[in-house]
Amino acid sequence: MLSAKALNDYKNFTKSRVALARYKTGGSYVEIPIDRVETLVDGRVAFYCSITPGKALDVTELALLDTSKEVFYSKALTGNEVIHIKDASEGALVRFAYTVSDASGS
């Protein structure tokens, strides 16, 4: 079983490796900066980013990219998960939150 320190080291490593977020709208990907990274009270690691106002669009995929711009995490959004920005004055705050745990069962 990983020690509490080892789990914390993994959290810190993850926080330092995730560099950007991106979203998909139509057939295009748009990279956006990570606004904030934190460890939540419950121990999860959270990344925040903003889809800034500018035009109406539908976001159908979200992703986090590492420092090499490789996909660290991605999620296709379907049904009621799709983010609909209906007006050029609207935007969206997105939070990715992850639990880092030892799955060894020991």
C-alpha positions as CSV (number, residue, x, y, z in Angstrom):
1,M,0.0,0.0,0.0
2,L,1.3,3.5,-0.8
3,S,2.0,5.7,2.1
4,A,0.2,9.0,2.6
5,K,3.4,10.8,1.5
6,A,3.6,8.8,-1.7
7,L,0.0,9.6,-2.6
8,N,0.7,13.3,-1.9
9,D,3.8,13.1,-4.2
10,Y,1.6,11.6,-7.0
11,K,-0.8,14.5,-6.5
12,N,2.0,17.1,-6.7
13,F,3.4,15.4,-9.8
14,T,0.1,15.4,-11.5
15,K,-0.4,19.1,-10.6
16,S,2.9,20.0,-12.1
17,R,2.5,17.9,-15.3
18,V,-1.0,19.2,-16.4
19,A,-0.3,22.4,-18.4
20,L,-3.4,23.2,-20.5
21,A,-7.0,22.3,-21.1
22,R,-8.8,22.1,-24.4
23,Y,-12.3,21.8,-25.6
24,K,-13.9,20.6,-28.8
25,T,-16.5,22.6,-30.6
26,G,-17.7,21.5,-34.1
27,G,-14.6,19.9,-35.6
28,S,-12.1,22.2,-33.9
29,Y,-10.1,22.0,-30.7
30,V,-9.4,25.1,-28.7
31,E,-6.6,25.2,-26.1
32,I,-7.2,27.2,-23.0
33,P,-5.0,27.9,-19.9
34,I,-5.4,26.3,-16.6
35,D,-6.7,29.1,-14.3
36,R,-6.1,27.4,-11.0
37,V,-5.0,24.1,-9.4
38,E,-5.7,23.0,-5.9
39,T,-6.1,20.1,-3.6
40,L,-9.7,20.0,-2.3
41,V,-10.6,19.4,1.4
42,D,-11.6,15.8,0.5
43,G,-8.1,15.2,-1.0
44,R,-9.1,15.4,-4.7
45,V,-6.9,17.3,-7.1
46,A,-8.8,20.0,-9.0
47,F,-8.0,21.9,-12.2
48,Y,-10.1,24.9,-13.2
49,C,-10.3,26.6,-16.6
50,S,-12.6,29.1,-18.3
51,I,-14.3,29.0,-21.7
52,T,-14.4,32.8,-22.1
53,P,-17.3,34.7,-23.8
54,G,-16.9,35.4,-27.4
55,K,-19.5,33.4,-29.5
56,A,-22.3,30.9,-29.2
57,L,-21.0,27.3,-29.4
58,D,-21.5,23.8,-28.1
59,V,-18.7,22.1,-26.3
60,T,-18.7,18.3,-27.0
61,E,-15.3,17.3,-25.5
62,L,-13.1,18.4,-22.7
63,A,-9.4,17.4,-22.1
64,L,-6.4,18.2,-20.0
65,L,-3.0,18.3,-21.7
66,D,0.4,17.6,-20.2
67,T,3.5,19.7,-20.6
68,S,4.2,17.9,-23.9
69,K,0.6,18.8,-25.1
70,E,-0.3,15.1,-25.0
71,V,-3.7,14.2,-23.7
72,F,-3.6,13.5,-20.0
73,Y,-7.4,13.1,-19.7
74,S,-10.3,13.5,-22.1
75,K,-14.1,13.1,-21.9
76,A,-16.6,13.2,-24.7
77,L,-19.7,15.1,-23.7
78,T,-23.0,13.6,-24.8
79,G,-26.7,14.3,-24.1
80,N,-27.2,16.7,-21.2
81,E,-23.4,16.8,-20.6
82,V,-22.8,19.0,-23.7
83,I,-22.1,22.6,-22.7
84,H,-24.3,25.0,-24.6
85,I,-23.1,28.5,-24.8
86,K,-26.0,30.3,-26.4
87,D,-24.8,33.9,-26.5
88,A,-21.5,35.7,-27.1
89,S,-21.7,37.2,-23.6
90,E,-21.8,33.7,-21.9
91,G,-18.9,31.6,-20.8
92,A,-18.3,28.5,-18.7
93,L,-16.1,27.6,-15.7
94,V,-14.9,24.0,-15.9
95,R,-13.6,22.0,-13.0
96,F,-11.8,18.7,-13.4
97,A,-11.5,16.9,-10.0
98,Y,-9.7,13.6,-9.5
99,T,-9.1,11.2,-6.6
100,V,-5.6,9.9,-6.3
101,S,-5.7,6.6,-4.5
102,D,-3.9,3.3,-4.1
103,A,-5.8,0.6,-5.9
104,S,-3.6,-2.3,-4.7
105,G,-6.1,-3.4,-2.1
106,S,-3.2,-4.1,0.4
